[in-house]
Amino acid sequence: MSFSLVDLEAIVVARAQAPASESYTAKLLAGGPQRIGKKLGEEAVEAVIAAVAGERRELTAEAADLLYHLIVLLHARDIGVQDVLDELQRRTAQSGLAEKASRPAKGG
């Protein structure tokens, strides 16, 4: 049986309905996007550290944490996993370099 990001999203949606005292997901959501974003950033740094150190098992665990927190943040901003997958599909219709060159310039 395979587990997908859509499955994870369904779990996040269900756990978001629980009281914050009973659900880490609900507690994160109660803190708002700023709190969730902070946790996402922490997990991203931990994933990078594990990757640089060559710690396969640790990187796998940190990547799981990173994906979970990303799904929670997307949920908080009413963005579904399918929206992200659709964007990835759109981008893969062309080479990565062409896609990047087509983006508007950031900054100023």
C-alpha positions in Angstrom: 0.0 0.0 0.0 1.4 3.4 -0.9 1.2 6.6 1.0 0.9 9.9 -0.8 1.0 13.6 -0.1 -2.7 13.6 -0.7 -3.1 11.1 2.0 -1.0 13.3 4.3 -3.1 16.2 3.4 -6.3 14.3 4.4 -4.8 13.5 7.8 -3.8 17.2 8.3 -7.4 18.3 7.4 -8.9 15.7 9.8 -6.5 16.6 12.7 -7.1 20.3 12.2 -10.6 19.8 13.4 -9.5 18.4 16.8 -9.0 20.6 19.8 -5.5 22.1 20.0 -5.0 20.4 23.3 -5.3 17.0 21.6 -3.7 17.6 18.2 -0.3 19.0 17.3 -1.7 19.9 13.9 -4.5 21.9 15.4 -2.0 23.5 17.8 0.2 24.6 14.9 -2.8 25.9 13.0 -3.9 27.9 16.1 -0.6 29.6 16.1 -1.2 30.9 12.6 1.0 30.9 9.4 3.8 32.7 11.2 4.3 29.9 13.8 3.9 27.2 11.1 6.4 29.0 8.9 8.9 29.2 11.7 8.6 25.4 12.2 8.9 24.8 8.5 12.1 26.8 8.4 13.5 24.9 11.3 12.8 21.6 9.7 14.3 22.8 6.4 17.5 23.7 8.2 17.6 20.4 9.9 17.1 18.6 6.6 19.9 20.5 5.0 22.2 19.8 7.9 21.4 16.0 7.7 22.0 16.1 3.9 25.3 17.8 4.2 26.4 15.4 6.9 25.4 12.5 4.7 23.0 11.1 7.3 20.6 9.2 5.1 18.3 8.0 8.0 18.3 11.5 9.6 17.6 13.2 6.3 14.7 10.9 5.6 13.2 11.7 9.0 13.8 15.5 8.6 12.3 15.4 5.0 9.2 13.8 6.5 9.0 16.6 9.1 9.5 19.2 6.4 6.8 17.8 4.1 4.3 17.5 7.1 4.9 21.2 8.1 4.6 22.3 4.5 1.3 20.6 4.2 0.1 22.2 7.4 1.2 25.7 6.1 -0.5 25.1 2.8 -3.7 24.1 4.6 -3.5 27.3 6.7 -3.3 29.3 3.5 -6.1 27.3 1.8 -3.8 25.8 -0.8 -4.3 22.2 -1.6 -1.6 19.6 -2.5 -3.3 19.2 -5.8 -2.7 22.9 -6.5 1.0 22.4 -5.9 1.1 19.2 -8.0 -0.7 21.1 -10.8 2.0 23.8 -10.7 4.7 21.2 -10.8 3.1 19.6 -13.8 2.8 22.9 -15.6 6.5 23.6 -14.9 7.6 20.2 -16.1 6.1 20.9 -19.5 9.3 22.8 -20.3 12.9 22.5 -19.2 13.8 23.8 -15.7 16.1 26.5 -17.2 13.3 27.8 -19.6 10.8 27.8 -16.8 13.1 29.7 -14.4 13.9 32.3 -17.2 10.1 32.8 -17.7 9.5 33.9 -14.1 9.3 37.6 -13.4 12.5 39.1 -11.9 12.4 39.4 -8.1 13.7 42.3 -6.2 14.5 45.5 -7.8 
